[in-house]
Amino acid sequence: MNKKVLLTLAMITILACNFLFPPARSEQVVTSSELELKGITIVRLRPEAGDLQTMLTEESQKATALGQIPVVEFDASWCPPCQAIEQSLGDKNELMLKAYDGTYIIKLDVDEWGWGDSDLHDFEFDGIPVYFKLDVKGKQTGAVVDAGAWNENIPENMAPVMDKFFHGE
Amino acid sequence: MKQLVLPSLLILFLLVSCTQPPSSVDQASLSLGSFTENDVDVSIQLEKGLQDVSILSATFTPPDGYHLYSKDIPIGGLDGLGRPTLLELSTESQIKAVSELMESVQPQIPDFEPKELLVYPAGRITLSIKIELPAGDQWLDDSVSVTYMACSSNLCKPPVVGRIISVRIPSANTFDTPYHGKEIPNE
């Protein structure tokens, strides 16, 4: 009798543990919000999560559902200009927030995705950071801009160019 | 007229004698190899210095408007940003370094953030190190490694870290052989 009760209690405890403390998922999370910014969504895709084009299609559809413009950004942790842009958004610079308003930024780290690799689906670029506009199917629209479009990486230079790229024709 | 010819010839002779002889460094310069990766051209040279000391150099030529980072920033970058420009000997190398790494131009504070991340002026940079070649009269296989990363004020190429370059080097007594500036023997 005692053995049965103990066994039942042990099983209930194990099951409860699984609910209370679920085991960590071994796979990478597909996307992760990096910055909490009003009107702007920033996600990062990781190669372990699957095929790039499939993920870009999914993210573009999410963007459209939110009424936002899907844009791919290639960046890297070692890239000072990339970090300067991220910093200006992190600092909630008003010019940058206005320029990025209504965008859905899909970040791809070149250390993870490679540079000019075949699985990048025709994303061609000479330097980073670089931005590609996507359509609702996650395909490139042909609109591309890189940081060569402005001079020093300060919001006063970056914001007008990005605003025009995101919201212009 | 005859009187003028002799002094003229004498002056001409003196002028020719006074002109500088070709640099000994040029005469004793050996190209050890070159490659291009991530749009930066890299060439490795060996030059005969004074006495037993030679000079091993790497010249890095980034694209127009691009700069390289100071040799003195951390290998992993400053807070992860940038990568140093380096020319290094492998631990098993038969070449003995007898100086610190020297740079052809001084790094400077950039016009852009982060200001602590020192850069060389845009364009070509040469790093050199004084070395002693191994004794003997043979040609030897060795290797050096280079690290660099090229950026403009707002665009970056991917870093190249610790790329190994196989080189064929002369030993101390071989460096005065007629191979200078010519093809390096394979065997």
Interface residues (C-beta under 8 A of the other chain):
Chain A: A76 S77 W78 C79 P80 P81 C82 Q83 A84 V110 D111 W115 D126 G127 I128 P129 D146 A147 G148 W150 N151 E152 N153
Chain B: D39 G77 G80 L81 G82 R83 D111 F112 E113 P114 L117 M149 C151 S152 S153 N154 L155 C156 K157 P158 P159
